[in-house]
């Protein structure tokens, strides 16, 4: 162990064990998972994302949503609370992330898990107001305002279709409107696409009683 | 602090040993630049950590501006602590320790001539590159160019710069070992060689597969966990332990008993270190065997930690010597922190505990204790020990050093205890689906409030350190000016 080559080979071999198990194995096996066909309508699971949702993933990454939100429902053998809370109908499996560019698994839940936020909150308008001012729709929320993803502008002629219906202190001045930028719309499209309620061979969905 | 605190142990290789003054002269500038910059990033990182924790109790604080949102500031703060502070200080500590332990000046016998100055210019340029990468990477997150991968948020060009800079500096540490004038290698040297070989491998692999050319996302989870675990356990911790193994025996005037324990501890740590991050995946979207591996690795990691601490705590200690030396006290506290990290890690890996506390502040407490305690405290020790020797004079203000020591320990203890308790409460509440999530958020308010106080203490601590080192280096400048006249 006193000569560099001996020490280096030892270090290399020991290090190789975790590298093979946690890098090479996932790359070769999990990295080659493929979608499974959807027997009902000829589509596939996990479903493909639309262009807006794909662009929304970048916004999710750059805004650092992962700092507070996880996207994984844990195995029932470890905890049932993720499913009990209604965050998902079944545990997440590797195949669920197939279509993502980055797996936003997350390590902290300062906010709720988002794996199925599209199922839980299917309304785009709700998401836009929530992003603009979270506490307006969730009293007591500590989520920051993402008002920088919106534009406040003077109404030109008619009020825009996508202008937010804000009330109280959030409402813009008379003659002004708050509209989402493309980034906000993409982010919401991505959030709505987060639905992992389909069955997979390794993660069946039991169709008994809806979750609370 | 005399200059013979770090002599080579055995001089039996037939080479003419260099005296420590010549060695220090060869590494003085790069090491001081690395430490100095590390500390300024530490100050900025601590300030951002404070802002981030205030935002948890007052979400509107500094709100409404894109680049001041929690989602951008939190990763900026974390990355500054990891790359701006810890990794950079580890580079500085590693180079100094390696040169001294190997009894060779940087650049060997050529260190004096043209070749030596060329080499030093190269290394100094590499340190500038490192800091440029940290600065630009941080600004990129701020401006909304984060990669979105935890702990690897820097965009691809910034991480490539960081890796290149590391290679330019790290290669010399390994070459120093190869050409050492001392015979038998010391435990500290094994740790250093291992650490300097690992960082490029770990950082390169993880960036390649997650940021530069992302692999299909279904495979990314284990790689992310492997990276987080390895960065701490296989790069930063080995450098911190090298500091302990190199300095403790000499400062205590004692010697290491049971070398076989050190050997076994070293190899066990290497083996398990890579699996150590797997507790981040317990119950996650990975094959079942990985969950099991995470549980097992989390518990087994206690073994090398106990071996190393038995080894180092086993040395005879003279109470008055310990009381009088801050480097010794920082090192011992760092070891205590490591033992606690091991215990928390083992507990948090147990399936039932993990089920409750993963995703809460409990896990964050462990990460904080890793970075601020087990890694930073020994790095402070190396800093406090090396700078007077590099400058060739006593340079620290004992009052400031004492204040930094006390504030750091109080701050870390407070932060970690609050996070552990807060995490436990949240974990228990989360297990009961009838308690709404917003309700749980309000439970954690008092903990978050007190965490702000802890972060404030830590900020004051690093500002004290900043004042101390500024005073130390400015003293040098004034002294030179005086002598020049």
Boltz contact constraints between the chains, C-beta under 6 A:
constraints:
  - contact:
      token1: [A, 2]
      token2: [B, 184]
      max_distance: 6.0
  - contact:
      token1: [A, 2]
      token2: [B, 185]
      max_distance: 6.0
  - contact:
      token1: [A, 4]
      token2: [B, 178]
      max_distance: 6.0
  - contact:
      token1: [A, 7]
      token2: [B, 193]
      max_distance: 6.0
  - contact:
      token1: [A, 11]
      token2: [B, 194]
      max_distance: 6.0
  - contact:
      token1: [A, 11]
      token2: [B, 197]
      max_distance: 6.0
  - contact:
      token1: [A, 14]
      token2: [B, 270]
      max_distance: 6.0
  - contact:
      token1: [A, 14]
      token2: [B, 271]
      max_distance: 6.0
  - contact:
      token1: [A, 18]
      token2: [B, 274]
      max_distance: 6.0
  - contact:
      token1: [A, 18]
      token2: [B, 275]
      max_distance: 6.0
  - contact:
      token1: [A, 22]
      token2: [B, 222]
      max_distance: 6.0
  - contact:
      token1: [A, 22]
      token2: [B, 226]
      max_distance: 6.0
  - contact:
      token1: [A, 23]
      token2: [B, 205]
      max_distance: 6.0
  - contact:
      token1: [A, 23]
      token2: [B, 223]
      max_distance: 6.0
  - contact:
      token1: [A, 23]
      token2: [B, 226]
      max_distance: 6.0
  - contact:
      token1: [A, 26]
      token2: [B, 219]
      max_distance: 6.0
  - contact:
      token1: [A, 26]
      token2: [B, 222]
      max_distance: 6.0
  - contact:
      token1: [A, 27]
      token2: [B, 215]
      max_distance: 6.0
  - contact:
      token1: [A, 27]
      token2: [B, 219]
      max_distance: 6.0
  - contact:
      token1: [A, 30]
      token2: [B, 218]
      max_distance: 6.0
  - contact:
      token1: [A, 30]
      token2: [B, 219]
      max_distance: 6.0
  - contact:
      token1: [A, 31]
      token2: [B, 215]
      max_distance: 6.0
  - contact:
      token1: [A, 31]
      token2: [B, 216]
      max_distance: 6.0
  - contact:
      token1: [A, 31]
      token2: [B, 219]
      max_distance: 6.0
  - contact:
      token1: [A, 33]
      token2: [B, 218]
      max_distance: 6.0
  - contact:
      token1: [A, 61]
      token2: [B, 148]
      max_distance: 6.0
  - contact:
      token1: [A, 62]
      token2: [B, 144]
      max_distance: 6.0
  - contact:
      token1: [A, 62]
      token2: [B, 146]
      max_distance: 6.0
  - contact:
      token1: [A, 63]
      token2: [B, 71]
      max_distance: 6.0
  - contact:
      token1: [A, 64]
      token2: [B, 71]
      max_distance: 6.0
  - contact:
      token1: [A, 64]
      token2: [B, 72]
      max_distance: 6.0
  - contact:
      token1: [A, 64]
      token2: [B, 75]
      max_distance: 6.0
  - contact:
      token1: [A, 65]
      token2: [B, 71]
      max_distance: 6.0
  - contact:
      token1: [A, 67]
      token2: [B, 71]
      max_distance: 6.0
  - contact:
      token1: [A, 67]
      token2: [B, 74]
      max_distance: 6.0
  - contact:
      token1: [A, 70]
      token2: [B, 359]
      max_distance: 6.0
  - contact:
      token1: [A, 72]
      token2: [B, 284]
      max_distance: 6.0
  - contact:
      token1: [A, 72]
      token2: [B, 285]
      max_distance: 6.0
  - contact:
      token1: [A, 74]
      token2: [B, 283]
      max_distance: 6.0
  - contact:
      token1: [A, 75]
      token2: [B, 283]
      max_distance: 6.0
  - contact:
      token1: [A, 78]
      token2: [B, 283]
      max_distance: 6.0
  - contact:
      token1: [A, 78]
      token2: [B, 351]
      max_distance: 6.0
  - contact:
      token1: [A, 78]
      token2: [B, 355]
      max_distance: 6.0
  - contact:
      token1: [A, 79]
      token2: [B, 355]
      max_distance: 6.0
  - contact:
      token1: [A, 81]
      token2: [B, 430]
      max_distance: 6.0
  - contact:
      token1: [A, 81]
      token2: [B, 431]
      max_distance: 6.0
  - contact:
      token1: [A, 84]
      token2: [B, 433]
      max_distance: 6.0
  - contact:
      token1: [A, 85]
      token2: [B, 433]
      max_distance: 6.0
  - contact:
      token1: [A, 92]
      token2: [B, 285]
      max_distance: 6.0
  - contact:
      token1: [A, 93]
      token2: [B, 285]
      max_distance: 6.0
  - contact:
      token1: [A, 94]
      token2: [B, 218]
      max_distance: 6.0
  - contact:
      token1: [A, 94]
      token2: [B, 285]
      max_distance: 6.0
  - contact:
      token1: [A, 95]
      token2: [B, 218]
      max_distance: 6.0
  - contact:
      token1: [A, 97]
      token2: [B, 217]
      max_distance: 6.0
  - contact:
      token1: [A, 97]
      token2: [B, 218]
      max_distance: 6.0
  - contact:
      token1: [A, 98]
      token2: [B, 218]
      max_distance: 6.0
  - contact:
      token1: [A, 100]
      token2: [B, 217]
      max_distance: 6.0
  - contact:
      token1: [A, 102]
      token2: [B, 148]
      max_distance: 6.0
  - contact:
      token1: [A, 102]
      token2: [B, 149]
      max_distance: 6.0
  - contact:
      token1: [A, 103]
      token2: [B, 217]
      max_distance: 6.0
  - contact:
      token1: [A, 103]
      token2: [B, 220]
      max_distance: 6.0
  - contact:
      token1: [A, 103]
      token2: [B, 221]
      max_distance: 6.0
  - contact:
      token1: [A, 105]
      token2: [B, 221]
      max_distance: 6.0
  - contact:
      token1: [A, 107]
      token2: [B, 280]
      max_distance: 6.0
  - contact:
      token1: [A, 108]
      token2: [B, 359]
      max_distance: 6.0
  - contact:
      token1: [A, 109]
      token2: [B, 359]
      max_distance: 6.0
  - contact:
      token1: [A, 112]
      token2: [B, 437]
      max_distance: 6.0
  - contact:
      token1: [A, 140]
      token2: [B, 438]
      max_distance: 6.0
  - contact:
      token1: [A, 140]
      token2: [B, 442]
      max_distance: 6.0
  - contact:
      token1: [A, 142]
      token2: [B, 59]
      max_distance: 6.0
  - contact:
      token1: [A, 142]
      token2: [B, 441]
      max_distance: 6.0
  - contact:
      token1: [A, 144]
      token2: [B, 59]
      max_distance: 6.0
  - contact:
      token1: [A, 144]
      token2: [B, 63]
      max_distance: 6.0
  - contact:
      token1: [A, 144]
      token2: [B, 69]
      max_distance: 6.0
  - contact:
      token1: [A, 144]
      token2: [B, 70]
      max_distance: 6.0
  - contact:
      token1: [A, 145]
      token2: [B, 63]
      max_distance: 6.0
  - contact:
      token1: [A, 147]
      token2: [B, 64]
      max_distance: 6.0
  - contact:
      token1: [A, 148]
      token2: [B, 66]
      max_distance: 6.0
